[in-house]
Amino acid sequence: MVSGKQPGTRHTIPELRPPGTLPDPAANATDSNSRVWLALIVVASLGLAVVLVLPQLVSGPAPDKPETVATGPVLQPEPETVATGPVPQPEPVVATAAARTAAEQALQAYLQLRARLELANATAWGEPEWGRAAEAATAGDRLFGQRQFAMAGESYAAALQGLQTLESGRGQRLATALESGQQALDMDDSVAAVEHFEMALAIEPGHELAAAGLQRAQVRAELLQLMATGTQAESATDLAAAQAAYQSATLLDARYEPAATALQRVTGQLTDSAFQDAMSRALTALEAGRLGAAATALQQAADLKPGDPVMQDTRQRLATARRQARLAGLRRQAAAKAREEDWSAAVMLYRKALAIDSHAGFARDGLAHAEDRNRLHQQLDHYLADPARVYSEKPLANAEQLLESAGGVPATEPRLAGKIERLQRLVSGARTPLPVTLNSDGLTSVVIYHVGRLGEFTSQQLELRPGTYTVVGSRTGYRDVRRTITVKPGHVQPPVDIRCEEPV
């Protein structure tokens, strides 16, 4: 900034902040709006200083006012030197005014750009251009105070050009800081990486790549210690400890390739070891017939390596063993049901066995025998459930045919033998006539359906096979009478009275 004095007065111009100095800590705590207003005030003040102060610095002493003593240091005139050449002629007034105006305009442009770059935190990232521009501006202030306006304008223009170059190169500085930070990170130089990424964040606060790089750089020392711990544990074949260390390293920095590679390697070794252990347990259990334990161990192996060929082969063996065990179980159950003569249950079990293995011979043969026996029991039960069925001629003949096809009484099937014996007694009884006595009045004509006409009688004894009979009596001039009698084996049939006594 320009500083100088007029005879009788002294003016102080706002002092420029030295290049490279950091802002006051309190200023960092203010919000962005306060900083904008402060910068605008500084620019306005500097503009007023240019307009009001510089004219006084270059004007001569006021003729009507006595000279006042300055309270600050007095500038001493330089000793005159003897000119060896022609004496310079004073510059034309018009040229001096134009040079002065150009210098003032260059200074204003410089101050405005400086204020804008201060808001962009250029004091933290703009060296050495920032310092050089400040030096050029200071030289311009000195030349302006000496009324060397053209040279002052050149200094201000140089200061402005320096800041313009600084502003235009901001993007390149950001890219360089990011690249340098990444290179330092790749070389595990965390100190240099932190410095470069912090510079990038100073250039562009909140930059995602810079923030991520800074975070990675800040944990790199701890990450390297974890990597050393993992390497030592791996060398001691303590794979679990190595895995834990490498896992912690990847949690600190998921993009750190050596940690990810080491973790994958150790995890693969642990997986191989666990897989081999699970397969060994599965095969041992399979050989011992402990299919449940074999299945559990095999599932553990499948969780580790689903597509391993060894596991697939063992799974096929387990499936075969399970099928054989299931068939053996069904065979035992069906045989037990056959011994109990529960042929319907045996049929169901044999069918289940054939559903598992259609070529199982025991199931095919057993099913045929069980179905035959089950059908025979159902036929026997048909007559035994209603013994009166055999009292009719055709059902009786069918029952006799069934007994003939059943053959002898099997000693190993007591239930079947009991049913055959009961039906035999039922058929024998149905074929054996029983005595039946009929009493009448000698005037009523008696007929027994399906037996024959008996005519008039007072008492008559017949031999009838078991069954149900209808006896009808008729007499001229009287109402017919009807009686139903049932002849049962083992039962004494009481006499039946049949006579017509109700006149018409």
C-alpha positions as CSV (number, residue, x, y, z in Angstrom):
1,M,0.0,0.0,0.0
2,V,1.2,3.5,-0.6
3,S,2.6,5.3,2.4
4,G,4.2,8.8,2.5
5,K,3.7,12.3,4.0
6,Q,2.9,15.8,3.0
7,P,4.4,18.8,4.7
8,G,2.2,19.7,7.6
9,T,0.1,16.5,7.5
10,R,0.5,12.7,7.8
11,H,-1.8,10.0,6.3
12,T,-1.6,6.3,7.2
13,I,-2.7,3.8,4.4
14,P,-4.0,0.3,5.5
15,E,-1.1,-2.0,5.7
16,L,-1.0,-5.1,3.5
17,R,-0.7,-8.5,5.3
18,P,2.7,-10.1,4.7
19,P,2.6,-12.9,2.2
20,G,2.3,-16.4,3.7
21,T,1.0,-15.4,7.1
22,L,-2.0,-17.2,8.5
23,P,-5.2,-15.4,9.4
24,D,-6.0,-14.7,13.0
25,P,-7.5,-17.9,14.6
26,A,-10.6,-15.9,15.6
27,A,-11.2,-15.0,12.0
28,N,-11.2,-18.7,11.1
29,A,-14.1,-19.2,13.5
30,T,-16.3,-16.6,11.7
31,D,-18.8,-17.8,9.1
32,S,-18.5,-17.2,5.4
33,N,-20.8,-14.2,5.3
34,S,-18.6,-12.3,7.8
35,R,-15.6,-12.9,5.7
36,V,-17.3,-11.7,2.5
37,W,-18.4,-8.4,4.2
38,L,-15.0,-7.9,5.7
39,A,-13.4,-8.3,2.3
40,L,-15.8,-5.8,0.8
41,I,-15.0,-3.3,3.5
42,V,-11.3,-3.8,3.0
43,V,-11.7,-3.3,-0.8
44,A,-13.8,-0.2,-0.3
45,S,-11.3,1.2,2.2
46,L,-8.4,0.6,-0.1
47,G,-10.3,2.3,-2.9
48,L,-10.9,5.3,-0.9
49,A,-7.3,5.3,0.1
50,V,-6.3,5.3,-3.5
51,V,-8.6,8.2,-4.3
52,L,-8.0,10.3,-1.2
53,V,-4.6,9.6,0.0
54,L,-2.5,9.2,-3.1
55,P,-3.3,12.7,-4.5
56,Q,-2.1,14.2,-1.3
57,L,1.1,12.1,-1.4
58,V,2.1,13.4,-4.8
59,S,0.8,17.1,-4.4
60,G,3.1,19.9,-3.1
61,P,2.8,21.5,0.4
62,A,-0.2,23.7,1.1
63,P,0.8,27.3,0.7
64,D,-1.6,28.7,3.3
65,K,-0.9,26.3,6.2
66,P,2.2,26.2,8.3
67,E,4.2,23.0,8.2
68,T,3.3,20.6,11.1
69,V,5.8,18.2,12.7
70,A,5.0,14.6,11.9
71,T,4.7,12.2,14.8
72,G,6.1,9.3,12.7
73,P,9.5,8.8,11.3
74,V,10.5,11.7,8.9
75,L,11.7,10.6,5.4
76,Q,15.1,12.2,4.8
77,P,15.8,13.4,1.3
78,E,18.5,11.4,-0.5
79,P,21.8,13.2,-0.9
80,E,22.1,14.9,-4.2
81,T,24.4,13.3,-6.6
82,V,26.3,15.1,-9.2
83,A,24.8,14.4,-12.6
84,T,27.4,13.3,-15.1
85,G,24.9,13.6,-18.0
86,P,22.3,16.1,-19.2
87,V,19.8,17.1,-16.5
88,P,16.5,15.3,-16.9
89,Q,13.6,17.4,-18.0
90,P,10.4,17.3,-15.9
91,E,7.7,15.0,-17.3
92,P,4.8,16.6,-19.0
93,V,1.8,17.1,-16.7
94,V,-0.6,15.2,-19.0
95,A,1.7,12.1,-19.1
96,T,2.2,12.2,-15.4
97,A,-1.6,12.3,-14.7
98,A,-2.2,9.4,-17.1
99,A,0.5,7.3,-15.6
100,R,-0.9,8.1,-12.1
101,T,-4.4,7.1,-13.2
102,A,-3.1,3.8,-14.7
103,A,-1.2,3.0,-11.5
104,E,-4.3,3.7,-9.4
105,Q,-6.4,1.4,-11.6
106,A,-3.8,-1.4,-11.5
107,L,-3.7,-1.1,-7.7
108,Q,-7.4,-1.3,-7.4
109,A,-7.6,-4.4,-9.6
110,Y,-4.8,-6.0,-7.6
111,L,-6.5,-5.3,-4.3
112,Q,-9.8,-6.7,-5.5
113,L,-8.2,-9.9,-6.7
114,R,-6.2,-10.1,-3.5
115,A,-9.3,-9.9,-1.4
116,R,-11.0,-12.6,-3.5
117,L,-8.0,-14.9,-3.2
118,E,-7.9,-14.3,0.6
119,L,-11.4,-15.6,0.8
120,A,-10.2,-18.7,-1.2
121,N,-7.5,-19.3,1.5
122,A,-4.7,-18.5,-1.0
123,T,-2.4,-17.5,1.9
124,A,-2.3,-21.3,2.7
125,W,-1.6,-22.6,-0.8
126,G,-0.5,-19.7,-3.0
127,E,3.2,-19.6,-2.3
128,P,5.6,-18.5,-3.8
129,E,3.4,-16.5,-6.2
130,W,1.4,-14.9,-3.3
131,G,4.6,-13.6,-1.7
132,R,6.1,-12.3,-5.0
133,A,2.9,-10.4,-5.8
134,A,2.9,-8.8,-2.3
135,E,6.6,-7.8,-2.8
136,A,5.7,-6.2,-6.2
137,A,2.8,-4.3,-4.7
138,T,5.0,-3.0,-1.9
139,A,7.6,-1.8,-4.5
140,G,4.7,-0.1,-6.3
141,D,3.7,1.7,-3.1
142,R,7.2,3.0,-2.7
143,L,7.5,4.2,-6.3
144,F,4.1,5.8,-6.1
145,G,5.1,7.7,-3.0
146,Q,8.2,8.9,-5.0
147,R,5.8,10.1,-7.8
148,Q,7.3,7.5,-10.2
149,F,3.8,6.7,-11.4
150,A,4.8,4.7,-14.5
151,M,7.2,2.5,-12.6
152,A,4.6,2.1,-9.8
153,G,2.0,1.1,-12.4
154,E,4.3,-1.5,-13.7
155,S,4.9,-2.9,-10.2
156,Y,1.1,-3.0,-9.5
157,A,0.5,-4.7,-12.9
158,A,3.2,-7.3,-12.1
159,A,1.6,-7.9,-8.7
160,L,-1.8,-8.3,-10.4
161,Q,-0.4,-10.6,-13.1
162,G,1.1,-12.8,-10.3
163,L,-2.2,-13.1,-8.6
164,Q,-4.0,-13.8,-11.9
165,T,-1.5,-16.5,-12.6
166,L,-2.0,-17.9,-9.1
167,E,-5.8,-17.9,-9.6
168,S,-5.7,-19.5,-13.1
169,G,-3.3,-22.2,-11.8
170,R,-5.5,-23.2,-8.9
171,G,-7.0,-26.3,-10.6
172,Q,-3.5,-27.5,-11.6
173,R,-2.3,-27.0,-8.1
174,L,-5.2,-29.1,-6.8
175,A,-4.5,-31.9,-9.3
176,T,-0.8,-31.8,-8.4
177,A,-1.5,-32.0,-4.7
178,L,-3.9,-35.0,-5.2
179,E,-1.4,-36.8,-7.4
180,S,1.5,-36.2,-5.0
181,G,-0.6,-37.3,-2.1
182,Q,-1.5,-40.5,-3.9
183,Q,2.1,-41.2,-4.8
184,A,3.2,-40.7,-1.2
185,L,0.4,-43.0,-0.1
186,D,1.4,-45.6,-2.5
187,M,4.9,-45.4,-1.0
188,D,3.5,-45.7,2.5
189,D,4.9,-42.1,3.2
190,S,2.0,-41.1,5.4
191,V,3.6,-37.8,6.6
192,A,4.1,-36.5,3.0
193,A,0.6,-37.9,2.0
194,V,-1.1,-36.0,4.8
195,E,0.7,-32.8,3.8
196,H,-0.3,-33.1,0.2
197,F,-3.9,-34.0,0.9
198,E,-4.2,-31.1,3.4
199,M,-2.9,-28.8,0.7
200,A,-5.6,-30.1,-1.6
201,L,-8.3,-29.5,1.0
202,A,-6.9,-26.0,1.5
203,I,-7.3,-25.3,-2.2
204,E,-10.8,-26.9,-2.4
205,P,-12.4,-27.6,1.0
206,G,-14.6,-30.6,1.0
207,H,-13.0,-32.2,-2.0
208,E,-14.1,-35.9,-1.8
209,L,-10.9,-37.5,-3.1
210,A,-8.7,-35.3,-1.0
211,A,-10.8,-36.0,2.1
212,A,-10.7,-39.7,1.4
213,G,-6.9,-39.6,0.8
214,L,-6.3,-37.7,4.0
215,Q,-8.3,-40.2,6.0
216,R,-6.3,-43.1,4.4
217,A,-3.0,-41.3,5.1
218,Q,-3.9,-40.7,8.7
219,V,-4.4,-44.4,9.5
220,R,-1.5,-45.7,7.3
221,A,0.9,-46.0,10.3
222,E,-1.6,-48.0,12.3
223,L,-2.4,-50.1,9.2
224,L,1.3,-50.9,8.6
225,Q,1.6,-52.1,12.2
226,L,-1.3,-54.4,11.7
227,M,0.3,-55.7,8.5
228,A,3.5,-56.5,10.4
229,T,1.5,-58.3,13.1
230,G,-0.3,-60.3,10.5
231,T,2.9,-61.2,8.7
232,Q,4.5,-62.4,12.0
233,A,1.5,-64.5,12.9
234,E,1.4,-66.0,9.4
235,S,5.1,-67.0,9.7
236,A,4.3,-68.7,13.0
237,T,1.4,-70.6,11.2
238,D,-1.1,-68.9,13.5
239,L,-3.5,-68.3,10.7
240,A,-6.4,-67.2,12.9
241,A,-4.3,-64.4,14.4
242,A,-3.0,-63.4,11.0
243,Q,-6.6,-63.3,9.6
244,A,-7.7,-61.1,12.5
245,A,-4.8,-58.6,11.9
246,Y,-5.4,-58.5,8.2
247,Q,-9.1,-58.1,8.7
248,S,-8.5,-55.1,11.0
249,A,-6.2,-53.6,8.4
250,T,-8.9,-53.8,5.7
251,L,-11.3,-52.2,8.0
252,L,-9.0,-49.2,8.4
253,D,-8.5,-48.9,4.7
254,A,-10.5,-51.2,2.4
255,R,-8.6,-49.9,-0.7
256,Y,-5.2,-51.0,0.7
257,E,-4.4,-53.8,-1.8
258,P,-1.7,-55.6,0.2
259,A,-4.1,-56.1,3.2
260,A,-6.9,-57.3,1.0
261,T,-4.5,-59.8,-0.8
262,A,-3.1,-61.1,2.5
263,L,-6.5,-61.5,4.0
264,Q,-7.7,-63.4,0.9
265,R,-4.7,-65.7,1.1
266,V,-5.0,-66.5,4.8
267,T,-8.7,-66.9,4.6
268,G,-8.3,-69.3,1.7
269,Q,-5.8,-71.4,3.8
270,L,-8.2,-71.4,6.8
271,T,-11.0,-72.4,4.5
272,D,-9.0,-75.3,3.0
273,S,-8.1,-76.6,6.5
274,A,-11.7,-76.4,7.7
275,F,-13.0,-78.1,4.6
276,Q,-10.5,-81.0,4.9
277,D,-11.5,-81.4,8.6
278,A,-15.3,-81.4,7.7
279,M,-14.8,-83.9,4.9
280,S,-12.7,-86.2,7.1
281,R,-15.5,-86.2,9.8
282,A,-18.1,-86.8,7.1
283,L,-16.3,-89.9,5.6
284,T,-15.6,-91.4,9.1
285,A,-19.3,-91.0,10.1
286,L,-20.4,-92.5,6.8
287,E,-18.3,-95.5,7.1
288,A,-19.7,-96.1,10.6
289,G,-23.2,-95.8,9.4
290,R,-23.8,-92.6,11.4
291,L,-25.7,-90.9,8.6
292,G,-26.9,-88.0,10.6
293,A,-23.4,-87.0,11.7
294,A,-22.2,-87.6,8.2
295,A,-24.8,-85.3,6.8
296,T,-24.0,-82.5,9.3
297,A,-20.3,-82.6,8.6
298,L,-20.9,-82.7,4.8
299,Q,-23.1,-79.6,5.1
300,Q,-20.3,-77.8,6.9
301,A,-18.0,-78.8,4.0
302,A,-20.5,-77.6,1.4
303,D,-20.8,-74.2,3.2
304,L,-17.1,-73.8,2.8
305,K,-16.7,-75.1,-0.8
306,P,-20.0,-75.8,-2.5
307,G,-18.7,-76.9,-5.8
308,D,-15.8,-79.1,-4.7
309,P,-15.7,-82.4,-6.6
310,V,-14.8,-84.5,-3.5
311,M,-17.8,-83.1,-1.6
312,Q,-20.1,-83.9,-4.5
313,D,-18.9,-87.5,-4.6
314,T,-19.3,-87.9,-0.9
315,R,-22.8,-86.4,-1.1
316,Q,-23.7,-89.1,-3.7
317,R,-22.4,-91.8,-1.3
318,L,-24.5,-90.3,1.5
319,A,-27.6,-90.2,-0.6
320,T,-27.1,-93.9,-1.6
321,A,-26.5,-94.9,2.0
322,R,-29.6,-93.0,3.1
323,R,-31.7,-94.7,0.4
324,Q,-30.5,-98.1,1.4
325,A,-31.1,-97.4,5.1
326,R,-34.6,-96.2,4.3
327,L,-35.3,-99.3,2.3
328,A,-34.0,-101.5,5.1
329,G,-36.2,-99.7,7.5
330,L,-39.3,-100.1,5.3
331,R,-38.5,-103.8,4.9
332,R,-38.3,-104.3,8.6
333,Q,-41.6,-102.4,9.2
334,A,-43.4,-104.3,6.5
335,A,-42.2,-107.6,7.8
336,A,-43.5,-106.7,11.3
337,K,-46.9,-105.7,9.9
338,A,-47.0,-109.0,8.0
339,R,-46.3,-110.9,11.2
340,E,-49.2,-108.9,12.8
341,E,-51.3,-109.7,9.8
342,D,-51.9,-106.0,9.3
343,W,-51.8,-106.4,5.5
344,S,-53.2,-103.0,4.6
345,A,-50.3,-101.3,6.5
346,A,-47.8,-103.8,4.9
347,V,-49.2,-102.9,1.4
348,M,-48.5,-99.2,2.2
349,L,-45.0,-99.8,3.4
350,Y,-44.1,-102.0,0.4
351,R,-45.4,-99.3,-2.0
352,K,-43.2,-96.7,-0.2
353,A,-40.2,-98.9,-0.7
354,L,-41.0,-99.3,-4.5
355,A,-41.3,-95.5,-4.7
356,I,-37.7,-95.2,-3.5
357,D,-36.4,-98.1,-5.6
358,S,-38.7,-99.6,-8.2
359,H,-36.4,-102.6,-8.6
360,A,-36.4,-103.6,-4.9
361,G,-37.2,-107.3,-5.1
362,F,-38.4,-107.7,-1.5
363,A,-40.9,-104.9,-2.1
364,R,-42.3,-106.3,-5.3
365,D,-42.8,-109.8,-3.9
366,G,-44.0,-108.6,-0.5
367,L,-46.5,-106.2,-2.1
368,A,-48.0,-109.0,-4.2
369,H,-48.4,-111.3,-1.2
370,A,-49.7,-108.5,1.1
371,E,-52.3,-107.4,-1.5
372,D,-53.5,-111.0,-1.9
373,R,-53.8,-111.5,1.8
374,N,-55.4,-108.1,2.3
375,R,-58.0,-108.9,-0.3
376,L,-58.7,-112.4,1.2
377,H,-59.3,-110.8,4.6
378,Q,-61.7,-108.2,3.1
379,Q,-63.7,-111.0,1.4
380,L,-63.9,-113.0,4.6
381,D,-64.9,-109.9,6.6
382,H,-67.7,-109.3,4.0
383,Y,-69.5,-112.5,5.2
384,L,-68.4,-112.5,8.8
385,A,-69.7,-109.0,9.3
386,D,-73.2,-110.1,8.2
387,P,-73.6,-113.9,8.7
388,A,-77.2,-113.7,7.3
389,R,-75.7,-113.3,3.8
390,V,-74.9,-117.0,3.5
391,Y,-78.5,-117.9,4.2
392,S,-79.2,-117.1,0.6
393,E,-78.3,-119.7,-2.0
394,K,-76.0,-117.6,-4.2
395,P,-74.0,-115.9,-1.4
396,L,-73.7,-119.3,0.2
397,A,-72.2,-120.8,-2.9
398,N,-69.8,-117.8,-3.2
399,A,-68.7,-118.3,0.4
400,E,-68.0,-122.0,-0.2
401,Q,-66.0,-121.1,-3.2
402,L,-64.0,-118.5,-1.2
403,L,-63.2,-121.2,1.4
404,E,-62.1,-123.6,-1.3
405,S,-59.7,-121.0,-2.8
406,A,-58.3,-120.0,0.7
407,G,-57.0,-123.6,1.1
408,G,-56.0,-124.9,4.5
409,V,-55.6,-122.9,7.7
410,P,-52.1,-121.4,7.8
411,A,-50.4,-121.9,11.1
412,T,-48.4,-118.7,10.8
413,E,-51.5,-116.6,10.3
414,P,-53.8,-117.1,13.3
415,R,-56.1,-114.2,12.4
416,L,-56.7,-115.6,8.9
417,A,-57.1,-119.1,10.3
418,G,-59.7,-117.8,12.8
419,K,-61.7,-116.0,10.0
420,I,-61.6,-119.1,7.8
421,E,-62.8,-121.3,10.6
422,R,-65.6,-119.0,11.5
423,L,-66.8,-118.8,7.9
424,Q,-66.6,-122.6,7.6
425,R,-68.8,-122.9,10.6
426,L,-71.2,-120.3,9.2
427,V,-71.4,-122.2,5.9
428,S,-71.8,-125.5,7.6
429,G,-74.6,-124.1,9.7
430,A,-76.3,-122.5,6.7
431,R,-76.4,-126.0,5.0
432,T,-77.8,-127.8,8.0
433,P,-81.7,-127.8,8.2
434,L,-83.4,-127.0,11.6
435,P,-86.8,-128.3,12.8
436,V,-89.7,-125.8,12.6
437,T,-93.2,-126.5,14.0
438,L,-96.3,-124.9,12.4
439,N,-99.7,-125.0,14.1
440,S,-103.0,-124.2,12.3
441,D,-106.8,-124.8,12.5
442,G,-107.1,-127.3,9.7
443,L,-109.2,-124.7,7.7
444,T,-106.5,-122.3,6.7
445,S,-104.4,-123.0,3.6
446,V,-100.7,-122.4,4.4
447,V,-97.9,-121.5,1.9
448,I,-94.2,-120.8,2.7
449,Y,-92.6,-118.7,0.1
450,H,-89.6,-120.4,-1.7
451,V,-90.5,-123.6,0.1
452,G,-93.9,-124.7,-1.1
453,R,-97.7,-125.1,-0.4
454,L,-98.5,-127.0,2.7
455,G,-102.3,-126.9,2.5
456,E,-104.6,-127.2,5.5
457,F,-103.4,-128.9,8.7
458,T,-103.5,-128.5,12.4
459,S,-99.8,-129.2,13.1
460,Q,-96.9,-129.9,10.9
461,Q,-93.1,-130.0,11.5
462,L,-90.6,-129.0,8.8
463,E,-86.9,-129.1,8.3
464,L,-85.7,-125.6,7.2
465,R,-82.2,-124.3,6.6
466,P,-81.2,-121.2,8.4
467,G,-82.7,-118.1,6.9
468,T,-85.8,-115.9,6.9
469,Y,-89.1,-117.2,5.6
470,T,-92.5,-115.7,5.0
471,V,-95.5,-117.9,5.9
472,V,-98.9,-116.9,4.4
473,G,-102.3,-118.3,5.5
474,S,-105.5,-117.9,3.5
475,R,-109.2,-119.0,4.0
476,T,-112.3,-118.2,2.0
477,G,-114.4,-115.4,3.7
478,Y,-111.5,-114.5,6.0
479,R,-108.6,-112.0,5.9
480,D,-105.2,-113.5,5.0
481,V,-102.5,-113.7,7.7
482,R,-98.8,-113.4,7.2
483,R,-95.9,-114.4,9.5
484,T,-92.1,-114.0,9.1
485,I,-89.9,-116.5,10.8
486,T,-86.1,-116.5,11.0
487,V,-84.3,-119.8,11.4
488,K,-80.8,-119.5,13.0
489,P,-78.3,-122.1,13.7
490,G,-78.0,-122.8,17.4
491,H,-81.3,-121.3,18.2
492,V,-84.5,-123.3,19.0
493,Q,-87.3,-121.9,16.9
494,P,-90.6,-121.7,18.9
495,P,-93.8,-123.1,17.2
496,V,-95.4,-120.7,14.7
497,D,-99.3,-120.4,14.8
498,I,-100.8,-119.5,11.4
499,R,-104.7,-119.4,11.0
500,C,-107.3,-117.0,9.5
501,E,-109.8,-115.9,12.1
502,E,-110.9,-112.4,11.0
503,P,-114.0,-112.6,8.7
504,V,-114.0,-110.3,5.7
